Amino acid sequence: MKIAFLTPEYPHERIGHSGGIGTSIQHLAQALHTLGHEVILLIYGQNEDAQFKDQGLQFYKIKNPKLKGLSWFLTRKKIQKLINSLHKAGKLDIVEAPDWTGIASFINVNCPIVIRENGSDTYFCHLDQRPVKAINRFHEKQALKQVDGIIAVSQFTGDLTNTLFNLNRPFTVIPNAITLDAFKPSNLNLDTTTKTILYFGTLIRKKGLLELPYVFNIVNQIHPDVTLLLVGKDSPDIKTESQSTWALMQPLFSETALRKVNYIGAVPYAKMREQIEAASVCVFPTFAEALPVSWLEAMALEKPIVASSVGWAKEVIDDGENGFLVHPTAHQEYADNIIKLFEDQRLSETFSKAARQKVVQRFSSEIVAQQSVAFYTQFIKP
């Protein structure tokens, strides 16, 4: 099968910064290639039109045309022309697009196109309790109405998306995944004397970063030797119009707790596993996700997790079996569970082993690639 992914991001040195959508596509694309399928990456919003091949994957960088008021239309027509050209040349059978900002709207192609719901702008604005741009909502709904089929990465995401857009479109739940070999615990030369709580991801309100200082203040009172390590890109805060979420966080820490906080910014994706392996506990106090790859990475590397209990969470972590789930605003309970993992080594190890086992059974990229191929096959004419 010849599969193309239309995406605004992908973790590659020639593409630029990538978030969760790009990371999830990378794991799936590599697994599909390993299974013998041909994979094309169509990456829009780039600084040039170019193509190259790397690790068996074909990349097309797409520069968006700039014309006030018409850029959205011209970009879609340019993408449409490229897809139809590749399909006519026999280079692709099906295209998968994200729901984010509805890029698939008004793209009329001669091959099937499906959407994988990793969370639209409408979806995240709803979870973040802020208004969505009307243009984004319009395109996102149009795309969902228009495409041939829909995958949702969690039941929660699929159900809520239908509710928000007043749709009743059927969807198939296929979760995000990770490549197990790339996230296999090494257990080599790890410093077990240093106690570190790790958060990795964008520093932004919707991921609970303004709740985390209150949680760490409590932990710091009981365990003043514990360090909080923050890894990820800083971002502006829409609600306060501050240019830095990190700047908003700092006054929320107590003086003593702040001295034990280390923010190192973003690191290359290839280096991220080193940070995860060195951590004692990983925390994800987020309000808005669909099915986060970061959780899967930490679980696969056998790290005990205290995560958010919102929506999708129970589809990833079984509370009390392979991690703890706590609402981000329940600061005392959140801190108590972190402390529990520091003080009960047996519990921490039990969670760690069970977490990796859950990923092996449910979130392996090989399993998810096979599920995805079975889904695509429904739409490809023999």
N, C-alpha and C positions, 0 to 999 in steps of 0.2 A: 504494500500500500504506500501511496505517496501523500504525505500529510504536511500541510503548511500551517504554521502558527502566525497569526497576525497579532502583533504585540507592540506596546510603546516602550518596552524595556527588555533587557536580557543581560545577565552577568557575564560580560565579555569585555576585554580591554579596549576593543575597537568600537564599542557601543556606548559606554557611559554608565552612569549610576543605575542600579537596578534594585527594585523592591521585591515584595513577595510574589507578584505576578510573574516577573522574569525568572525568579528562583524556581518557582513551581514548574514553569515551562521547561527550564533547563533539565530538571530531574526527569521529567516525562519524555522530553525529546531524546535524551541520551539513552533511556531505556527502550524507546521505540526503535532507535537505530540499532541497538544491541540485538533486538528481536528480528532484525532484517528489513525494517521499513525505511523508506527514504523520507528525510525530514528537511523542510525548508522553513527558515525564520524570516518573516516579513516584518521588519522593524521600522515603524514610522516615527516621525518627529526627530529625524536625524539631521546632522549638519551637512550631509552630502548624499548623493545617490551613488551607491557603490555595491559591489557584490564580492564575496569571498567565501572560501570553504575552510572549515576547521573541524577537526575531529569527526569527519564524516558528515557534518551538517552543512547545508548550503545557506548562506546569509545574504539577504538583500536589505541594504540600508535605504530608507526612503526619506527624502527631504520634502517636507510639507510645502506646497506652493503658498506664497504670501500675497494676498490681495484682500484688502479690508472688506469684511462682510461676506466674502466668498471663499475664504481659505478652507473652511470646513467642507464645502462642496467640492472644491478642486482637489483637495487631499483624497477624498473618497473616490472621485473619478480616476485619479492617478492610481490608487490602490486597485480599483476595479479593473483598469486596463492591464496592470501587471498580472493580476490573478488570471484573467481570461487568456492572456498571452501564454502564461506557464501551463494552463490547463490545455490549451489548444496544441501546445508542443508535447503534451503527454508527460509533463513534469510534476503534475499534482492531481490528486483525486478529490481531495476535500480540504476545507479550510476551517480552522478553529480560531475564534476570536474571543476576547474578554468582554464582559458586560460593562466595564469601566468606560464612562462617557459615551457609550453607544457607538463605537467606531464602525460597527457593522451596518448601521442604518444607511439606507439609500445606496448601498453597494449591491449592484445587480450582476451576479456572476453566473457562469455557465456550469458551475459545479456546486455541490452541496456546501453550505456554510453552517456551522454550529457555534453556539456560544457556551463557554464554560463560566459559570457564575462564581467569581471570586469576590464578589461584592461591588455593586455599582456605586457611583457617587451618591445617588438617591438613598441607597441602602446605608452607606456609612454616615451620611448626614442625619438620617433618622436615628441611628444608634447613638450618634454624637449630639443629638438634640439641637440641631441648627438647620437653617433653611438651605435647600439645594438650589443651584442655579437652574432656572427654568429651561434653558437650552440643553443642559445636560440631561435633565429628566425627560425632555421631549425625545432626544436621540436614543436614550437608553430604552425607553418604552417602544419606540419604533423598531429598534433592532430586535428586541425580544419577540415582537409580533411577526417580524419578517423572516427570521432565520428558520432553517429546516428542523433543527433539534436543539435541545438545551440540556447541559450537564450542570448540576449544582454540586459544589464541593462539600456541602453539608445539607442535611434535611432542613435545618433551621434557615439557612441562606435561601434555599429554593422556596420554602413556604413564605418567608417574609418578603422576598422579591415579588412573588405573585400578589401578595396582599398590598404592597406599596403601589404597584402599578395597576391594580384592579384587573389582573389577568388570571386566567385559569389554564395556563399552558402546562402540559405534562413535562416533567423533567426526570432525569436519571441521576441518582446520587453516586458520584465517583469522587472520592476524596483526593486532596493533594497528597503528594508522596515524596519520599526521599530515596536516594541511592544508598542502600545499606552499606556497601563496601566503602563508600566515601565517609561514612559516619559509624565506623566500627571502633569501639573503645580500644585505645592502645595500652592504657594502664602502665605506661612507662614513665619513669622519672617524675612522677607527680608529687608535688609538695603538699603532703596531707596536714602539715602543721599550720599552714595559712588558711584562715577561714574567709571565704569570699562569697558574697551574694552577687550574682550576675544578672543584669538585664541587658539584652541586646535587641536592637530594633530602632526605629526612628524615635527620637525624643519629641513626643507630641501629646497633647492633652488626651486625645481619644484612646491612647494606649495606656492611660492611667499614670502617666509620669508625674502628675501633680498630686497623686495620692501616695506615691512611693516614698516621698520624704517623711510623711507622718508614720508610715509603717516602719521605716528604718530608724526613726527616732526611738521607737519602742524597743526595737532589737538592740540598738546601741546601749540603752540603759542596762540591759541584762548581759549583753556580750560586747563590751567596749573594744574587744580585739578584732571584731568582725569588720571587714571592708566591703563597701558597696561599689561594684565596678559597673559603669555605664558605658556601653559600646553602641555607637550608631550616630547617624546624622542628626544634627540639631535642626529644628524647624520653627517657623514663625507660629504664633498663636492667634488664630482668627478671632477668638472671643475678646482678647485684650488688645489686639493689634501689636503685641510685642513681637520683635523680630527674633526672639530666642526663647524657646521653652526652657532651656537650661538656665537662663537668667531668671525665669520665673520660679524655678525649682529651688534655687540656692537659699533664698530667705526662709523657705519652709523647713529647712533642716535646723535642728538645734546646733549651737556652736560646736559642741563636742562631736556630734554626728557628722557634721560637714567635713571635719578634719579626716574622717574615715571614708570619704567619698572620692572616687577616682573616675573622672570622665575623660576618656581617651579619644572621643570622636569616632568616626567611621573607620573601619579597617577593611582591606580587600576581602572579598568573600572567601578566597582560598585560605586566608589566615584565621577565619572565624572559629574553626573547630578547635584551634589551640586555646583560644579564650574560654570556650565552653568546657573543654577537658580540665582546665585549671580551676574551674569554679567548684564550690562546695554545694551550692543550691542555685537554681535558676528561678527567676520570678517574672511573671507576665500578668500584671494587674490591669489588663486592657478592658475597655468598654466596647470596642468595635473591631471585629475580625469576621472572617468567613470560615476558614480552617487554616490556621497559621502554620507555615512550614517551620518557623523558628521553634515552636513547641516540639515538633517531630524530630528536629535536629538534636535538641537537648535530650529528649527521651531516648533516641537511638544511641547517644553517647553515655547512656546510663547515669543521667543526672536527675536527682530528686527535684521536683517542680512544685511550686505553689503558684497557681494560675487563677485567672478570673473564672467565676462561675456563670458568666453571662452566656445565654443562648446556645451557641455551637459547642461550648466547652465539654459537655457530657458526651459528645460524639468523638472526642479525642481522649480524654482522661476519665478514668473511673475513680471518683473521689474516695480516698482512703485505701485504694488498692495499688495504684501506680502514680499517685500524686495527690495533692490537695487542691480543691476548688473553693475559692472564697470570693465574695463580692469585693471589688476594689475599694469601696468606701468603708468596709468593715475593718478598719485599721488594726484594732486590737486582735481580732481573730486571725487576720492575715499574719501579723507579727508572731502570734502564738504558734502558728503552724511552722513558720520558718525556724523559730527557736526549738520547737519539738524535733525538727530534723537535725539540728546541730547537736542536740543533747541525747538523741536516741539513735546511735549508729546502726543498730540492727534494723530499725524502721527505715532509715535512709537507704541502706543497702537493699532491703526488700523492695522498696519503691523503685530503685534504680534498675534492678533486674527485670521487674515486672513491666516497667516503662518500655524498655527495649523490646521485650517480648510482644507487647501490644503493637509496636511499630512493625516488627517482623511479620506479624499475622495480618495486619490491616493496612499498613501504609507503605509497604515496599513498592518502589517504582516499577519493578517487574510486574507485580500483581496489578497495579493501577494501569500500566501500559496495556496489559491484556484486556482489562475491562474497557479501556478507551477504544481499542481496536474493535471489540465486539459492538460497541455503540456506533462507531463510524460506519461499520459494515451495513447497518440498516439503511443508510442513505445513499450508498454507492450502487448504481445500476450495474448489473453484471455485463 
